[in-house]
Amino acid sequence: MTHLPFIFMDIILPVFILIALGVLLQKKFKLDLYTLAKLNIYYLSPALIFSKLYNSTFSLKLFFGVIAFSSIFVIILYVIGILLSRIMGLNKGKQMTFNHSIMFYNSGNYGIPVNDLVFRQDPLAMSIQIAVMAFQNTLLFSYGVFALNSMNTGKMKALLAYFRMPLFYAMFFGICLNLFHVNVPDFLLTPINYVSNSLIAIALLTLGAQIADLKLKFTHLPLYISMGTRLLAAPLLAFILLKLFSIDGLVAQALLISTAMPTSVNSAIIAQEYNNEPEFAAQTVITSTLFSSITLTFVIYIAMKIF
């Protein structure tokens, strides 16, 4: 598990094969991305979140500890993003998209498969990844959308958007039923588990389909800075925080690996929806996804060796 070739061949390569299949299917059949996105958000992800949290052995202390770590981590990334964007002299719109590209990372349809492969379906490790994903989704669909919306229209309705999504309720009920040892009947749990088990393949296919039509360009400095910050500086920052807070073992491994994911596809989607530097947002997604095949291999190696 701790050898670089093994990590790349057995963890990273399977992920990119499924992403590549998504690219090929999108190129050939022009899949309905809207439907795929809805399936992931409203059907597959809630089932996975509920199933993993319900079946996991964890405590509220651990759950909120992960949320606290993620909050500190993202706040520092936000400050770094502001400083870097000002140094580069970016306008307000591009500054916001740049910040989003380093703050919001693909903890769902990339992070979950990687976690599953690294930790061999360990329920505790997956619960940590689920908590990270829940935090990232909450932040993206509240602050991320609100920031863009307020810049364009001044409306604050986006603050409540997350609570209209089933992800929140799946997380809530998964935790509550687990903590109070409520037995879910098999006729409900069996279909939930079936749906949960299908998420990884469909999520990676969706990711490939989403990036298939993006045009790859290496034209300006902010793209390089975004990619370097997201893939290199972010996990280095996470490593320092883990050491500072004396977090070790499987929890530290799962957290460090979770912070090394590429830029979230959803950050590009909301940039497109609000017409805020959509091309730059798309470029940060595709370049960070491609180069994460290298950087994530080393982060996994370091996580398993040191913690």
C-alpha positions as CSV (number, residue, x, y, z in Angstrom):
1,M,0.0,0.0,0.0
2,T,2.9,2.4,0.7
3,H,4.7,2.0,-2.6
4,L,4.2,4.7,-5.2
5,P,3.7,2.3,-8.2
6,F,1.1,0.4,-6.2
7,I,-0.7,3.5,-5.2
8,F,-0.9,4.8,-8.8
9,M,-1.8,1.5,-10.4
10,D,-4.4,0.3,-7.8
11,I,-5.9,3.5,-6.6
12,I,-5.4,6.4,-9.0
13,L,-5.5,4.5,-12.3
14,P,-8.9,2.8,-11.7
15,V,-10.4,6.2,-10.9
16,F,-9.1,7.8,-14.1
17,I,-10.2,4.8,-16.2
18,L,-13.8,5.4,-15.1
19,I,-13.4,9.1,-15.7
20,A,-12.1,8.4,-19.2
21,L,-15.1,6.1,-19.9
22,G,-17.3,9.1,-19.0
23,V,-15.4,11.3,-21.4
24,L,-15.7,8.7,-24.2
25,L,-19.5,8.2,-23.6
26,Q,-20.1,11.9,-23.5
27,K,-18.2,12.4,-26.8
28,K,-20.1,9.7,-28.5
29,F,-23.6,9.9,-27.1
30,K,-23.8,13.5,-25.7
31,L,-25.2,12.4,-22.3
32,D,-27.8,14.5,-20.5
33,L,-25.5,16.2,-17.9
34,Y,-28.5,17.8,-16.1
35,T,-30.0,14.3,-15.5
36,L,-26.7,12.8,-14.4
37,A,-26.1,15.7,-12.0
38,K,-29.6,15.2,-10.5
39,L,-29.1,11.5,-10.2
40,N,-25.9,12.1,-8.2
41,I,-27.3,14.8,-6.0
42,Y,-30.8,13.5,-5.3
43,Y,-30.5,9.7,-5.7
44,L,-27.0,8.3,-5.3
45,S,-25.3,10.7,-2.9
46,P,-28.1,10.7,-0.2
47,A,-28.2,6.9,-0.3
48,L,-24.4,6.7,0.2
49,I,-24.3,9.3,2.9
50,F,-27.1,7.6,4.9
51,S,-25.8,4.1,4.4
52,K,-22.2,4.9,5.5
53,L,-23.2,7.1,8.4
54,Y,-25.8,4.6,9.6
55,N,-23.4,1.6,9.4
56,S,-20.3,3.4,10.7
57,T,-18.9,3.4,14.2
58,F,-18.2,7.0,15.0
59,S,-18.9,9.7,17.6
60,L,-20.4,13.2,17.4
61,K,-17.0,14.3,18.8
62,L,-15.2,12.9,15.7
63,F,-17.8,14.2,13.3
64,F,-17.7,17.8,14.6
65,G,-13.9,17.5,15.0
66,V,-13.7,16.9,11.2
67,I,-16.1,19.8,10.6
68,A,-13.9,22.1,12.8
69,F,-10.7,21.0,11.0
70,S,-12.3,21.6,7.6
71,S,-13.6,25.0,8.7
72,I,-10.1,26.2,9.8
73,F,-8.6,24.7,6.7
74,V,-11.0,26.5,4.3
75,I,-10.7,29.8,6.2
76,I,-6.9,29.8,5.8
77,L,-7.3,28.9,2.1
78,Y,-9.7,31.8,1.7
79,V,-7.2,34.2,3.2
80,I,-4.4,32.8,1.0
81,G,-6.7,33.1,-2.0
82,I,-7.5,36.8,-1.3
83,L,-3.8,37.6,-0.9
84,L,-2.7,35.8,-4.1
85,S,-5.5,37.3,-6.2
86,R,-4.6,40.8,-5.0
87,I,-1.0,40.2,-5.8
88,M,-2.0,39.1,-9.3
89,G,-4.3,42.1,-9.6
90,L,-7.4,40.1,-10.5
91,N,-10.7,41.9,-10.9
92,K,-13.5,41.1,-8.4
93,G,-15.2,38.4,-10.6
94,K,-12.0,36.5,-11.3
95,Q,-10.8,36.9,-7.7
96,M,-14.0,35.1,-6.5
97,T,-13.6,32.3,-9.1
98,F,-10.0,31.9,-8.1
99,N,-10.9,31.7,-4.4
100,H,-13.6,29.1,-5.2
101,S,-11.1,27.0,-7.2
102,I,-8.9,26.5,-4.2
103,M,-11.5,26.4,-1.4
104,F,-13.9,24.0,-3.0
105,Y,-12.6,20.6,-3.9
106,N,-14.0,17.4,-5.4
107,S,-14.7,15.5,-2.1
108,G,-17.7,13.7,-3.6
109,N,-17.5,12.0,-7.0
110,Y,-13.6,12.0,-6.7
111,G,-12.9,11.9,-3.0
112,I,-15.3,9.1,-2.1
113,P,-13.9,6.6,-4.7
114,V,-10.3,7.4,-3.7
115,N,-11.2,6.9,0.0
116,D,-13.0,3.7,-0.9
117,L,-9.9,2.3,-2.7
118,V,-7.3,3.6,-0.2
119,F,-9.0,2.3,2.9
120,R,-10.7,-0.8,1.4
121,Q,-14.2,0.3,2.4
122,D,-13.3,1.0,6.0
123,P,-16.5,2.5,7.5
124,L,-14.7,5.0,9.8
125,A,-12.5,6.3,7.0
126,M,-15.6,6.7,4.7
127,S,-17.5,8.5,7.5
128,I,-14.7,11.0,7.7
129,Q,-14.9,11.5,3.9
130,I,-18.7,11.8,4.1
131,A,-18.3,14.5,6.8
132,V,-15.8,16.4,4.6
133,M,-18.2,16.1,1.6
134,A,-21.1,17.3,3.7
135,F,-19.1,20.4,4.8
136,Q,-17.9,21.1,1.3
137,N,-21.4,20.8,-0.2
138,T,-22.9,23.0,2.6
139,L,-20.3,25.7,2.0
140,L,-20.5,25.6,-1.8
141,F,-24.3,25.7,-2.0
142,S,-24.6,28.4,0.7
143,Y,-21.6,30.7,0.8
144,G,-20.4,29.9,-2.8
145,V,-23.7,30.5,-4.4
146,F,-24.5,33.4,-2.1
147,A,-21.2,35.2,-2.9
148,L,-21.9,35.0,-6.7
149,N,-25.5,35.8,-6.3
150,S,-25.0,38.8,-4.1
151,M,-22.3,40.1,-6.4
152,N,-24.8,40.0,-9.3
153,T,-28.2,40.6,-7.8
154,G,-27.8,41.2,-4.0
155,K,-30.2,38.5,-3.2
156,M,-29.7,36.3,-0.1
157,K,-32.0,33.4,-0.9
158,A,-29.1,31.1,-1.7
159,L,-28.3,30.8,2.0
160,L,-31.2,28.4,2.4
161,A,-30.6,26.4,-0.7
162,Y,-28.7,23.6,1.0
163,F,-31.6,22.8,3.3
164,R,-33.8,22.0,0.3
165,M,-31.4,19.2,-0.7
166,P,-31.7,15.6,0.4
167,L,-28.0,15.4,1.3
168,F,-28.6,17.3,4.5
169,Y,-31.5,15.1,5.6
170,A,-29.6,11.9,4.7
171,M,-26.7,13.0,6.9
172,F,-29.0,14.0,9.7
173,F,-31.0,10.8,9.8
174,G,-27.9,8.6,9.2
175,I,-26.2,10.1,12.3
176,C,-29.3,10.1,14.5
177,L,-30.4,6.5,13.7
178,N,-26.8,5.4,14.3
179,L,-26.3,7.2,17.6
180,F,-29.7,6.0,19.0
181,H,-29.2,2.5,17.7
182,V,-32.4,2.4,15.7
183,N,-32.8,-0.6,13.5
184,V,-33.8,0.2,10.0
185,P,-35.9,-2.7,8.5
186,D,-34.3,-4.7,5.7
187,F,-36.9,-3.8,3.2
188,L,-35.7,-0.2,3.4
189,L,-32.0,-0.8,4.1
190,T,-31.5,-3.2,1.2
191,P,-32.5,-0.8,-1.6
192,I,-30.6,2.0,0.1
193,N,-27.5,-0.1,0.1
194,Y,-28.0,-1.1,-3.6
195,V,-28.2,2.5,-4.6
196,S,-25.3,3.4,-2.4
197,N,-23.1,0.8,-4.1
198,S,-23.7,2.2,-7.5
199,L,-22.6,5.7,-6.7
200,I,-18.8,5.4,-7.4
201,A,-19.2,4.1,-11.0
202,I,-21.9,6.7,-11.9
203,A,-20.2,9.5,-10.1
204,L,-16.9,9.1,-11.9
205,L,-18.7,8.6,-15.2
206,T,-20.5,11.9,-14.5
207,L,-17.2,13.6,-13.7
208,G,-15.8,12.4,-17.0
209,A,-18.9,13.6,-18.9
210,Q,-18.8,17.0,-17.2
211,I,-15.2,17.7,-18.2
212,A,-15.4,16.1,-21.7
213,D,-16.4,19.3,-23.4
214,L,-14.0,21.6,-21.6
215,K,-11.2,23.0,-23.6
216,L,-7.8,22.6,-22.2
217,K,-5.6,25.7,-22.3
218,F,-2.5,26.8,-20.4
219,T,-2.7,30.5,-21.1
220,H,-2.3,32.6,-18.0
221,L,-0.6,32.7,-14.6
222,P,-3.8,32.5,-12.4
223,L,-4.5,29.0,-13.7
224,Y,-1.0,27.8,-12.7
225,I,-1.3,29.5,-9.3
226,S,-4.8,28.0,-8.7
227,M,-3.6,24.5,-9.6
228,G,-0.4,24.7,-7.5
229,T,-2.4,26.0,-4.5
230,R,-5.1,23.4,-4.7
231,L,-2.9,20.4,-5.3
232,L,0.3,21.3,-3.5
233,A,-0.1,24.1,-1.0
234,A,-3.5,22.9,0.3
235,P,-2.3,19.4,1.4
236,L,0.9,20.9,2.8
237,L,-1.3,23.3,4.9
238,A,-3.4,20.3,6.0
239,F,-0.3,18.4,7.0
240,I,0.8,21.3,9.2
241,L,-2.6,21.6,10.8
242,L,-2.8,17.9,11.5
243,K,0.6,18.0,13.2
244,L,-0.3,21.2,15.1
245,F,-3.5,19.6,16.5
246,S,-1.8,16.3,17.2
247,I,-4.2,14.3,14.9
248,D,-2.8,11.0,13.8
249,G,-3.7,7.5,12.7
250,L,-6.5,6.7,10.2
251,V,-8.2,10.0,11.0
252,A,-5.2,12.0,9.9
253,Q,-4.6,9.8,6.8
254,A,-8.2,10.3,5.7
255,L,-8.2,14.0,6.3
256,L,-4.9,14.7,4.6
257,I,-5.9,12.7,1.5
258,S,-9.3,14.4,1.4
259,T,-7.6,17.8,1.2
260,A,-5.6,16.9,-1.9
261,M,-8.6,16.5,-4.3
262,P,-8.8,18.7,-7.4
263,T,-11.2,21.6,-7.8
264,S,-14.8,20.8,-7.5
265,V,-16.8,20.5,-10.7
266,N,-19.7,22.2,-9.0
267,S,-17.6,25.4,-8.5
268,A,-17.4,25.6,-12.3
269,I,-21.1,24.8,-12.7
270,I,-22.2,27.7,-10.4
271,A,-19.7,30.0,-12.2
272,Q,-21.4,29.1,-15.5
273,E,-24.8,29.6,-14.0
274,Y,-24.0,33.1,-12.7
275,N,-21.8,33.9,-15.7
276,N,-18.8,34.7,-13.5
277,E,-15.5,33.8,-15.4
278,P,-17.0,30.4,-16.5
279,E,-14.1,29.6,-18.8
280,F,-11.4,30.2,-16.1
281,A,-13.5,28.2,-13.7
282,A,-13.7,25.3,-16.2
283,Q,-10.0,25.4,-16.8
284,T,-9.2,25.1,-13.0
285,V,-11.3,22.0,-12.9
286,I,-9.9,20.1,-15.8
287,T,-6.2,21.0,-15.2
288,S,-6.4,20.2,-11.4
289,T,-8.2,16.9,-12.2
290,L,-5.5,15.8,-14.7
291,F,-2.5,16.8,-12.6
292,S,-4.0,15.3,-9.4
293,S,-3.2,11.9,-10.8
294,I,0.4,12.7,-10.0
295,T,0.1,14.9,-6.8
296,L,-2.5,12.7,-5.2
297,T,-0.3,9.6,-5.6
298,F,2.4,11.3,-3.5
299,V,0.0,12.7,-0.9
300,I,-1.4,9.1,-0.4
301,Y,2.1,7.8,-0.1
302,I,3.0,10.5,2.5
303,A,-0.2,10.0,4.5
304,M,0.3,6.2,4.8
305,K,4.0,6.6,5.6
306,I,3.9,9.3,8.2
307,F,0.6,9.0,10.1
